[in-house]
Structure formats: C-alpha cells, structure tokens
Amino acid sequence: MFGINGAEFVVLLVVAAVVIGPERLPHYAEQLGAFVRSARGYLKDAKARVDDELGEHVGDVDWAKLDPRQYDPRRIVREALLDDEPAPARRPVPPPGADQAESSAERTTGPAPFDDEAT
C-alpha cells in the first residue's frame, strides 16, 4: 500500500496519534469509520449497478482465460499455425484472349481472377 511496509505504517499511526492528541483522536477515528462505511456502500452500489447493466451472462465468462499474464506469443503462433486448414488449390487464370473457344458461360461460372501481388 503506497510503498509503505508494516513497520513504517505503525510509526505513522503513532506519530498521528501524538500529533492529533488524545482529545481529538476519538472524533477523527469516528470520521474515519464513517468514511470507510460510506466508501464501502458506494463500492457495493457500484458493483450492483455494474452487475445489473452487464446482465446475467457475465458470470459465465472465464476471466482466467482473459488474464494478460497468460499471454504467450509462442503458444498463440503455434496454435495458429497448427490449426489452420490447408488453403484450397487455385486454378491458374489464363491470360486474356488465350482461349477464345471457351464460352462466356464457362468464364462467368469459374472462380474470380486473383492476383497475389495486388494485395
């Protein structure tokens, strides 16, 4: 918490108790308690509101799977390369005017021309 260890926190509490004094300490402790209760209430209301807004299906999400610490680029690449289905073989497109005997119906039913260098 704020880069303060336990011993430093205890020293700060003792210094605060000495500076505030025994007369005002109960009043400040009461204010701190009221602040903590109100903050807890605000957080509870905010959580309830988020749950209402997101709906029931949010509870089904596996949050551990979305943890960024689980990100391993080598595993992701390996899975992407191994899970791909082979691409369908493409029929080479003849140059225009190469085969005039082919009917226009055959030309329109074949696959669309594809140029690897165009993309």
N, C-alpha and C positions, 0 to 999 in steps of 0.2 A: 504494500500500500504506500504509494508515493515515495518509494525508495527508502522507507524507514523500517528498521528492524525492531524487534520486540523491546530490547533494552532502551533504545532511543525513544520509543513511544512512551514507556514508563517514565523516563526522565521528563519528557514534555508534559505528561499529566501531573507530575509532582510540581514542576515549575508553574503550570497553570493554576494549580490549587493554591500555591503560595501567593501568586500574584493576585488572584481573584479574592482570596481571603475566605475565612470560614463563614462570614456573614452573608456574602453574596453567592457562595457556592451552591446552596440548595436551589436558589432561584434559577441559576444558569443550568443546573442539572435538569430541572423541570422543563426549561425551554428546550434543551437538547432532546429530552424524551418526547416532547410534543412534536418537535421537528422530525424525529425518526418515525413516529407514528403516522404523521401526515405524509411523509415520503413513502412509507410502506403502503399507505392507502392509495396514493397516486399510482404507484407501480402496479398494485393489484387491479385498479381500474383500467390502466393502460393494457395490461395483459388480457383482461376480459374483453376489452374492446377489440384488440387485435384478433383474438380467437373468434369473436363474432363476425368480424369483417372477412377473415380468411375462410371461414366455414369449417365443416366437419372433416373434409378430406385432407386437411393439412396434417392431421395426426398420423396419416398413413405414410408420410414421407420418411424415407430412410435418411436421416440427417448425417449419419456417419459416412454414408457414401458420398455426400457432397462436401465433406471436410477437405479443405485445401491442403492439409497436411498429408492426405492420402494421394496427392498428385505425384505420379511417377511418369515422366515423359517417355522413358524407355518402354514401360509396360503398355502405355497407350499406343505408341507406334507399333509395337509388336502385335498387339491385338488388332490394330487397323490393317496391318499387312497380312496377317494370317486369316482374318475373317472375310476378306474380300472374295467375291465370286469372280471367276475369270470373265473378262470382257468378251462380248460376242465378237466373232470374227467379222470383219467388214469386207464387203465386196469392193474391189477397186473400181473406181469410176473411170470409164473410158473418156478420153478427150472428146470434145465436141466434134461432131462430123466424122468420127472414126467408124461408126457402124450405121450407115444410112438405112440398112434393111430392117432395123429394129422399129417396131411400130410405136406410135405415140402412146398407146395404151400401156405398153410394156415399160416405157420410160417413166410414166407417171406412177406406176404401181411399185416401182423399185424404191430402195432407200434413198433418202435425200443425199445429195453430194456433201461430203465432209472434207474439210481442209484442215489438217493438223497444224499447219503453220499460221492459220488465220486467228487462232485463239491464243 
